[in-house]
Amino acid sequence: MNFPNVMNPQALTTIYGGMPNFLGSDITEVNFRRDEPRLSIKLVTREKPENSPVKWPRNYDAVYIELSFIGSKCIDFSEWGYENVICEISFDVVDEAVAIKIRCVDNSRLKFTCDLVRVESVRHGLTGTP
């Protein structure tokens, strides 16, 4: 996947061997902030990295990722639900801005443009298995 204008991609590329595609990830939180202005997304994925950090335990079953989109504008957000599992996602450069489109299986949609993408955090988690 093309993932342009990322300030610190190595936070993900080092452990995943490239940018993860985020398909099947569950968006757990969306925050809008007036500073910069900024939109932040927290998501959880079960896609384990190729190179897990040594300090992560062996039995983790989820990776929690937080992304910030700096200079966000033209935001269209609809159908927020209980389970927001990503089924379509695109990052495209349009006139030096990044155009992001996300659609989830429960019909949640998030579409916006931003100037920069910043990886805020990547951490392991244990959500358990049935």
C-alpha positions as CSV (number, residue, x, y, z in Angstrom):
1,M,0.0,0.0,0.0
2,N,1.2,3.5,-0.8
3,F,1.4,5.4,2.5
4,P,2.8,8.9,1.7
5,N,3.8,11.8,3.9
6,V,4.5,9.7,7.0
7,M,6.8,11.5,9.5
8,N,8.1,8.3,11.2
9,P,7.3,5.3,9.1
10,Q,10.1,3.2,10.7
11,A,7.9,2.8,13.8
12,L,5.9,0.4,11.6
13,T,8.2,-0.6,8.7
14,T,10.9,-1.9,11.1
15,I,8.7,-4.5,12.7
16,Y,6.3,-5.2,9.7
17,G,8.9,-5.1,7.0
18,G,6.8,-2.4,5.2
19,M,3.6,-0.6,6.0
20,P,0.8,-2.9,7.2
21,N,-2.3,-2.7,5.0
22,F,-4.7,-2.3,8.0
23,L,-7.4,-4.4,6.4
24,G,-9.3,-6.3,9.1
25,S,-8.1,-3.8,11.8
26,D,-10.7,-2.6,14.2
27,I,-10.9,1.2,14.7
28,T,-11.5,1.6,18.5
29,E,-11.3,5.4,18.8
30,V,-11.4,8.5,16.6
31,N,-10.4,11.9,18.1
32,F,-10.7,15.3,16.6
33,R,-8.4,18.1,18.0
34,R,-8.3,21.7,17.1
35,D,-4.5,22.0,17.5
36,E,-2.9,21.7,14.1
37,P,-6.0,20.7,13.5
38,R,-5.5,17.0,14.0
39,L,-7.5,13.8,13.7
40,S,-6.2,10.7,15.5
41,I,-7.2,7.1,15.1
42,K,-6.5,4.2,17.4
43,L,-6.9,0.7,16.0
44,V,-6.2,-2.8,16.9
45,T,-4.9,-5.4,14.4
46,R,-4.3,-9.2,14.8
47,E,-1.7,-8.9,11.9
48,K,1.5,-9.9,13.8
49,P,4.7,-8.2,12.6
50,E,7.5,-10.1,10.9
51,N,10.0,-8.8,13.5
52,S,8.4,-8.4,16.9
53,P,10.5,-6.3,19.2
54,V,12.5,-8.4,21.6
55,K,10.9,-6.9,24.7
56,W,7.4,-7.9,23.5
57,P,6.1,-11.1,25.1
58,R,5.6,-14.2,22.9
59,N,2.0,-14.7,23.7
60,Y,0.6,-11.3,22.5
61,D,-2.3,-11.6,20.1
62,A,-3.0,-8.0,19.0
63,V,-1.1,-4.9,18.0
64,Y,-2.4,-1.5,19.0
65,I,-1.5,1.4,16.7
66,E,-2.3,5.1,17.0
67,L,-2.0,7.4,14.0
68,S,-2.3,11.1,13.9
69,F,-3.2,13.1,10.8
70,I,-1.9,16.6,11.1
71,G,-3.5,19.5,9.2
72,S,-6.8,17.5,8.8
73,K,-9.6,19.1,6.8
74,C,-12.5,18.3,4.6
75,I,-13.6,15.6,7.1
76,D,-16.6,13.4,6.3
77,F,-17.5,10.9,9.0
78,S,-20.6,8.7,9.1
79,E,-22.2,5.6,10.5
80,W,-19.9,5.1,13.6
81,G,-20.8,1.8,15.1
82,Y,-19.8,-0.8,17.7
83,E,-17.5,-2.9,15.4
84,N,-15.6,-0.7,12.9
85,V,-13.5,-3.3,11.1
86,I,-11.7,-1.8,8.1
87,C,-12.6,-3.4,4.7
88,E,-11.3,-0.7,2.4
89,I,-8.6,1.9,3.0
90,S,-6.6,4.2,0.6
91,F,-3.9,6.8,1.1
92,D,-3.3,9.0,-2.0
93,V,-1.4,12.2,-2.6
94,V,-3.6,15.0,-4.1
95,D,-2.1,18.4,-4.6
96,E,0.6,17.8,-1.9
97,A,-2.0,16.7,0.6
98,V,-2.8,13.1,1.6
99,A,-6.4,12.0,0.8
100,I,-7.5,9.2,3.2
101,K,-10.6,7.0,2.7
102,I,-11.6,4.3,5.1
103,R,-14.7,2.1,4.9
104,C,-15.6,-0.5,7.5
105,V,-17.8,-3.6,7.3
106,D,-20.6,-2.1,9.3
107,N,-20.7,0.8,6.8
108,S,-18.7,3.3,8.9
109,R,-16.9,5.7,6.7
110,L,-14.2,8.3,7.3
111,K,-12.8,10.5,4.5
112,F,-10.5,13.5,4.9
113,T,-7.3,15.1,3.7
114,C,-4.3,16.0,5.8
115,D,-0.8,17.4,5.4
116,L,1.2,14.8,7.4
117,V,0.7,11.4,9.0
118,R,2.5,10.6,12.3
119,V,2.7,7.2,13.9
120,E,2.1,8.0,17.6
121,S,2.5,4.5,19.1
122,V,2.8,0.8,18.3
123,R,2.4,-1.6,21.2
124,H,1.5,-5.2,21.8
125,G,-1.6,-6.4,23.5
126,L,-3.4,-9.5,24.8
127,T,-7.1,-9.6,24.0
128,G,-7.5,-13.3,24.5
129,T,-8.8,-15.9,22.1
130,P,-12.1,-17.8,22.4
